[in-house]
């Protein structure tokens, strides 16, 4: 369909890809709290929706002064390193209607936790910005920012803020930040933009709630179509 992003793996060169998420009932099983699902197996999303206005989430509200201050400081820190904070991320995180939307819908109690710029352990000149984490740190999501202006979303089981602080303090950890092969294996690409990540995360968590409540009647057609991608069992009209 026009405007839809295919299931092709679009991850940048040098990054493996996987979507880290929980089950969608019988439609997509999960052996543990989370599973890594091949990106190319995911339902396509309508890329024309990703304008930075978040209309699919009801649009924007008023800016939150405290959040604006945090994001302005982050943008300044990134600018000093020749990097730019993505507009969709800044708009979402500063907005009164939006910035806790992922926390509120998360079925695994993920919560927003924005870090400062963290040096990429796999690419000189690039930086990570943590923005969402599982309550038990099973998985942590980051913006991956390049000096070219490219920005995408990755996830890892490592909290890189903790890893860098531990190294600074002379503490031993279970990973070697100076081993690029080890770090590349620990960082997986999962979305070409923040808004696309947010859309898929929001859809899947709403589906989980609806499936576990055995009531799909309140879901929008696009959300039901997402589930139909996985085939049987039958989905109510």
Rosetta blueprint (number, residue, H / E / L):
1 X L
2 X L
3 X L
4 X E
5 X L
6 X L
7 X L
8 X L
9 X L
10 X L
11 X L
12 X L
13 X L
14 X L
15 X L
16 X L
17 X E
18 X L
19 X E
20 X E
21 X E
22 X L
23 X L
24 X E
25 X L
26 X L
27 X L
28 X E
29 X L
30 X L
31 X L
32 X L
33 X L
34 X L
35 X E
36 X E
37 X E
38 X L
39 X H
40 X H
41 X H
42 X L
43 X L
44 X L
45 X L
46 X E
47 X H
48 X H
49 X H
50 X L
51 X L
52 X L
53 X L
54 X L
55 X H
56 X H
57 X H
58 X L
59 X L
60 X L
61 X L
62 X L
63 X E
64 X L
65 X H
66 X H
67 X H
68 X H
69 X H
70 X H
71 X H
72 X H
73 X H
74 X H
75 X H
76 X H
77 X H
78 X H
79 X H
80 X L
81 X L
82 X L
83 X L
84 X L
85 X L
86 X L
87 X H
88 X H
89 X H
90 X H
91 X H
92 X H
93 X H
94 X L
95 X E
96 X L
97 X L
98 X L
99 X L
100 X L
101 X H
102 X H
103 X H
104 X H
105 X H
106 X L
107 X L
108 X L
109 X L
110 X L
111 X E
112 X E
113 X L
114 X L
115 X L
116 X L
117 X L
118 X E
119 X E
120 X L
121 X L
122 X L
123 X L
124 X L
125 X L
126 X L
127 X E
128 X E
129 X E
130 X E
131 X E
132 X E
133 X E
134 X L
135 X L
136 X L
137 X L
138 X L
139 X L
140 X E
141 X E
142 X E
143 X E
144 X E
145 X E
146 X L
147 X L
148 X L
149 X L
150 X L
151 X E
152 X E
153 X E
154 X E
155 X E
156 X E
157 X L
158 X L
159 X L
160 X H
161 X H
162 X H
163 X H
164 X H
165 X H
166 X H
167 X H
168 X H
169 X L
170 X L
171 X L
172 X L
173 X L
174 X L
175 X L
176 X L
177 X L
178 X L
179 X L
180 X H
181 X H
182 X H
183 X H
184 X H
185 X H
186 X H
187 X L
188 X E
189 X E
190 X E
191 X E
192 X L
193 X L
194 X H
195 X H
196 X H
197 X H
198 X H
199 X H
200 X H
201 X H
202 X H
203 X H
204 X H
205 X H
206 X H
207 X H
208 X H
209 X H
210 X H
211 X H
212 X H
213 X L
214 X L
215 X L
216 X L
217 X L
218 X L
219 X L
220 X L
221 X H
222 X H
223 X H
224 X H
225 X H
226 X H
227 X H
228 X H
229 X L
230 X L
231 X L
232 X L
233 X L
234 X L
235 X L
236 X L
237 X L
